[in-house]
Amino acid sequence: MALLPARLAIFGILLGVVCQAQAKGDASEEGKSCTAKSCDKDGHCEERPCMMLDTEGSGSPAARGRIISCQGCKLNYLHDVRRWLREEQRWKEWQNIDVRWVNGHNPDLVVMDEQGNEKERVDLSQFSYGQLPEMLRQKGFRMKGEY
């Protein structure tokens, strides 16, 4: 795990960019703000805002996910979720996620472990179109083609 920052630093040096993050507050809190000093290859530096994310999450990554939702009724009032789930079917771009259409059901993501036991249930109605992929990554899901 300690090799990752070193690799990122080497990658940044190769690109001519050096970043140094300095936390303002408790780093264990998800979404805590920080500042990063960003310098180009000529030595011109500037402070930029950044955000620390909880990379550990709630334990092991999800093995499978099932989205349970109605096809209309409630989904028709949730424009972003409807577009992501039904119109564009973006869920198909993710590994180990399937959809079950159940009349009258609130759109939920059921996160399951390796044995198929429910670990967590997430109400999707609270997410915008752009927040849905971020939430899936946070829960440990990957897009197809990623390893």
Residue pairs with C-beta under 8 A, 6 or more apart in sequence:
9 18
12 18
12 19
16 40
16 41
17 38
17 39
17 40
17 41
18 37
18 38
18 39
19 36
19 37
19 38
19 39
20 36
20 37
21 34
21 35
21 36
21 50
21 52
22 34
22 35
22 36
22 37
23 32
23 34
23 52
24 32
24 33
24 34
24 35
25 32
25 33
25 34
26 32
27 52
28 54
29 52
30 52
30 53
30 54
31 51
31 52
31 53
32 51
32 52
33 49
33 50
33 51
33 52
34 49
34 50
34 51
34 52
35 47
35 48
35 49
35 50
36 47
36 48
36 49
36 50
37 45
37 46
37 47
37 48
38 45
38 46
38 47
38 48
39 45
39 46
53 138
54 138
57 138
57 139
57 140
58 119
58 120
60 113
60 140
61 139
61 140
61 141
62 96
62 111
62 112
62 113
62 119
62 139
62 140
62 141
63 96
63 112
63 113
63 114
64 96
64 97
64 111
64 112
64 116
65 94
65 96
65 97
65 98
65 109
65 110
65 111
65 112
65 136
65 139
65 141
66 97
66 98
66 99
66 100
66 109
66 110
66 112
67 85
67 91
67 97
67 98
67 99
67 100
67 107
67 108
67 109
67 110
67 124
68 99
68 100
68 102
68 105
68 107
68 108
68 110
69 75
69 81
69 85
69 86
69 99
69 100
69 101
69 102
69 105
69 106
69 107
69 108
69 124
70 101
70 102
70 103
70 104
70 105
70 106
70 107
71 86
71 101
71 103
73 103
73 104
74 104
74 105
74 106
74 107
74 125
75 81
75 82
75 85
75 86
75 107
76 82
78 107
78 124
78 125
80 127
80 128
80 129
80 132
81 107
81 124
81 125
81 127
81 129
81 132
83 129
84 90
84 91
84 129
84 132
85 91
85 99
85 107
85 124
90 132
90 133
91 97
91 98
91 99
93 143
93 144
94 136
94 141
94 142
94 143
94 144
95 141
95 142
95 143
95 144
95 146
96 141
97 136
97 141
106 123
106 125
107 123
107 124
107 125
108 121
108 122
108 123
108 124
109 121
109 122
109 124
109 135
109 136
109 139
110 118
110 120
110 121
111 118
111 119
111 120
111 121
111 122
111 139
112 118
112 119
113 119
120 139
122 135
122 139
124 132
127 135
